[in-house]
Amino acid sequence: MTTPDYAEKIPNNVDLRDDRRLQRALESWQPNFLSWWESMGPTLPTRDVYLRTAVNVGREGWAHFGHVPMRDYRWGIFLAERDPGRRVGFGDHKGEPPWQQVPGEYRSELRRLIVIQGDTEPASVEQQRNLGATAPSLYDLRNLFQVNVEEGRHLWAMVYLLHAHFGREGREEAEELLRRNSGSEDAPRILGAFNEETPDWLSFFMFTYFTDRDGKYQLGTLKESAFDPLSRTCEFMLKEEAHHMFVGTTGVDRVVERTAQLMVEHDSDEVAARGAIPLAVIQKYLNFHYSVSLDLFGGETSTNVANYYTAGLKGRWLEDRRRDDHKLTSESIMVDALQDGEIGQTEVAALVGLNTDLRREYIADCQSGVKRWNRILSGAGLEPRLKLPHVAFNRKVGAFAGIEATPDGELLTAGEWERRKGEWLPTDVDKTHVRSLMQPVHERGKIAAWIAPPRNGINGKPFDYDYVHLA
Ligand code: BYC
């Protein structure tokens, strides 16, 4: 294992200095990245932020905490340690040593997977760029910026693979990753959820809970890849990803907690006038972010995913814990489907159903968040509960893209949907109200009225620590 080199322009543990061409190519992409960060990254001017920087990949002490001006953040290239005994765990190449180079026959599929993954990272920074101006506390502001810089580092992770392994095409794709922008008419981001706005902090917490969690599951499948550099990159990214989901989970916790407090105090669910977010509105935001995140898993059946698996490019979630032959050539799976216009299930070959397999793992995980938020409600002695909507609700990709359904899974005509969707998805009135609550609290130790303070600060620091110095 090489020790990370911080004297270099680009901190890395991949011996960049031994490959002058690659180093030069990445060093010439670096200013483009920085100018993208300046023009599309966080808009709130800051002097410095208490940030975690990845400095190593070992079990102990992989991160360093300290106040840094954001533009001086050391975005580096870090791959998890190489396991010399590793073998491919699934597909046609099961049992073979993993590949250190890209096999010619899988070049375009691998490039596509890496580009799709890479495209989401800067997209989320773009979506969140204006949130600093309305942060509920310095603690939250610091967490937003932490998520942002790490998404920037995840872009670096994918760009490294493109530059190191895909020649001129890879370098062109790396440029394109900075050219496409979230929500752009001419050059939008590739996946749907990454062109939606993140205009307020409730959206941010829902996004980091539901959409970052798709990231966790997709990275988990790419970590299984036979292409070892991709596997090792994703393994390390997952480490950083955990904090992003913590921000989402505890963010929603704190919103629910504050709403519950006011509901109990005033014996009413009309908390809007008291400066908090009604439970019904929280449920609508949850419905929206969950359903657009379900779309990120692709169709219920997909020959793309079958080919990825067979070729060894993308495995299953926790592949080595599955008790089957890891080739799946003779297995089947039930997937959601429309049958004679009704919501039902159909049996398909397990290989083409792998997007469904992953989506189910994801759904079970999402369920745990809802349980946790409901514990806050029951702990406060309240009756109402949050819930995940039906898989057919508000879908734009897959079997249910062409129909409309209620959160309980009842089919609706297009007309009924148009008339009633405001019962289940945030309306303009809801959004305007949520946005009206988003008054910045940039004073040390203070917090906005619509959210409860966190139980703990970051890295052992108290809540009232000076996490961010504004410019
Ligand atoms: N929007 O065969 P199908 C993260 C396209 S998040 C638009 O079912 P496949 C993060 C699809 O490309 C994780 N188009 O799809 C989170 C295909 O197009 P073609 C990101 C879509 O290939 C927060 C066609 O529809 N990583 O890291 O089986 C903050 C047929 O689809 C969408 C990855 O996604 C969509 N939602 O699976 C920061 C991992 N879905 O071929 C970061 C890499 C599908 O007909 N990507 N299409 O032109 C993949 O594994 C797969 O490409 C997908 C789709 C799971 C996305």
Boltz pocket constraint, residues with backbone or C-beta under 6 A from the ligand:
constraints:
  - pocket:
      binder: B
      contacts: [[A, 112], [A, 113], [A, 114], [A, 116], [A, 117], [A, 120], [A, 121], [A, 124], [A, 151], [A, 190], [A, 191], [A, 192], [A, 193], [A, 207], [A, 211], [A, 212], [A, 213], [A, 214], [A, 215], [A, 216], [A, 218], [A, 219], [A, 292], [A, 295], [A, 296], [A, 297], [A, 298], [A, 299], [A, 300], [A, 301], [A, 302], [A, 303], [A, 304], [A, 305], [A, 314], [A, 355], [A, 397]]
      max_distance: 6.0
